[in-house]
Amino acid sequence: DLFIKAAVETPTSPEAVELYWYMLEMFTEHDTDKDGIIKLAEFPAMMNEFLATAKKHSLATPAEGDYQTLFKKYDPRNDGRLTVDEWMSLAKEEVFKKFL
């Protein structure tokens, strides 16, 4: 997809900006207690919503059984909490780059 390619490869592109705001909105919607952190308990629902369109179009996506492993991979403090920056890295590396 050209949109994803532009967004991932050119961080200053309009596509990258649009994708950033989408990812931020996804994060804030699922940060149920509005503490700026996604907890492991909040993560599966966020991933399911985030990946719904990709699944509908038969794109490769992480399996639900891998969500906890992905979460832990991007949780450098190993405290069961993801910051927005960690979420952005996970989405870019584990989802969007796989579409290219």
C-alpha positions as CSV (number, residue, x, y, z in Angstrom):
1,D,0.0,0.0,0.0
2,L,1.5,3.4,-1.0
3,F,0.0,5.2,1.9
4,I,1.7,2.9,4.5
5,K,4.9,2.9,2.5
6,A,5.0,6.7,2.5
7,A,4.1,6.9,6.2
8,V,6.7,4.4,7.3
9,E,9.6,5.5,5.0
10,T,9.1,9.3,5.2
11,P,8.4,10.4,8.8
12,T,7.7,14.0,7.7
13,S,5.2,13.0,5.0
14,P,1.5,13.9,5.3
15,E,0.8,10.2,5.4
16,A,3.1,9.8,8.4
17,V,1.4,12.7,10.2
18,E,-2.1,11.2,9.5
19,L,-1.0,7.8,10.7
20,Y,0.5,9.3,13.8
21,W,-2.8,10.9,14.7
22,Y,-4.7,7.7,14.0
23,M,-2.3,5.8,16.3
24,L,-2.6,8.4,19.0
25,E,-6.4,8.3,18.8
26,M,-6.3,4.5,19.1
27,F,-4.1,4.8,22.1
28,T,-6.1,7.4,23.9
29,E,-9.4,5.6,23.2
30,H,-8.1,2.5,24.9
31,D,-6.3,4.2,27.8
32,T,-9.5,3.7,29.9
33,D,-8.3,5.4,33.0
34,K,-6.5,8.2,31.0
35,D,-3.2,7.8,32.7
36,G,-1.2,8.0,29.5
37,I,-0.3,4.3,29.7
38,I,-1.8,1.2,28.1
39,K,-1.8,-1.7,30.5
40,L,-1.5,-5.3,29.4
41,A,-5.2,-5.8,30.3
42,E,-6.2,-3.0,27.8
43,F,-3.9,-4.1,25.1
44,P,-5.8,-7.0,23.4
45,A,-8.9,-4.9,22.8
46,M,-6.8,-2.1,21.3
47,M,-4.9,-4.6,19.0
48,N,-8.2,-6.2,17.9
49,E,-9.7,-2.8,16.9
50,F,-6.4,-1.6,15.4
51,L,-6.0,-4.7,13.2
52,A,-9.7,-5.1,12.2
53,T,-9.3,-3.4,8.8
54,A,-6.1,-5.2,8.0
55,K,-7.8,-8.5,8.8
56,K,-10.8,-7.6,6.7
57,H,-8.4,-7.1,3.7
58,S,-6.5,-10.4,4.5
59,L,-3.3,-8.6,5.3
60,A,-0.8,-10.4,7.6
61,T,-1.3,-9.4,11.2
62,P,0.0,-10.7,14.5
63,A,-2.1,-13.5,16.0
64,E,-4.1,-12.8,19.1
65,G,-2.0,-15.4,20.9
66,D,1.1,-13.3,20.2
67,Y,-0.3,-10.1,21.7
68,Q,1.3,-10.6,25.2
69,T,4.7,-11.5,23.6
70,L,4.5,-8.3,21.5
71,F,3.5,-6.2,24.5
72,K,6.4,-7.5,26.6
73,K,8.9,-7.0,23.7
74,Y,8.0,-3.2,23.7
75,D,7.8,-2.9,27.5
76,P,11.4,-2.1,28.3
77,R,10.7,-1.6,32.0
78,N,8.9,-4.9,32.1
79,D,6.2,-3.3,34.3
80,G,3.1,-4.2,32.2
81,R,2.7,-0.7,30.9
82,L,3.2,0.8,27.4
83,T,3.8,4.5,26.7
84,V,2.5,6.1,23.5
85,D,6.1,6.0,22.1
86,E,6.4,2.3,22.8
87,W,3.0,1.8,21.2
88,M,4.0,3.7,18.1
89,S,7.2,1.6,17.8
90,L,5.3,-1.6,18.2
91,A,2.7,-0.7,15.5
92,K,5.4,0.5,13.1
93,E,7.8,-2.4,13.5
94,E,5.3,-5.3,14.1
95,V,2.4,-4.3,11.9
96,F,3.0,-1.6,9.3
97,K,6.5,-2.7,8.1
98,K,5.0,-6.2,7.6
99,F,2.6,-4.8,5.0
100,L,5.4,-3.5,2.8
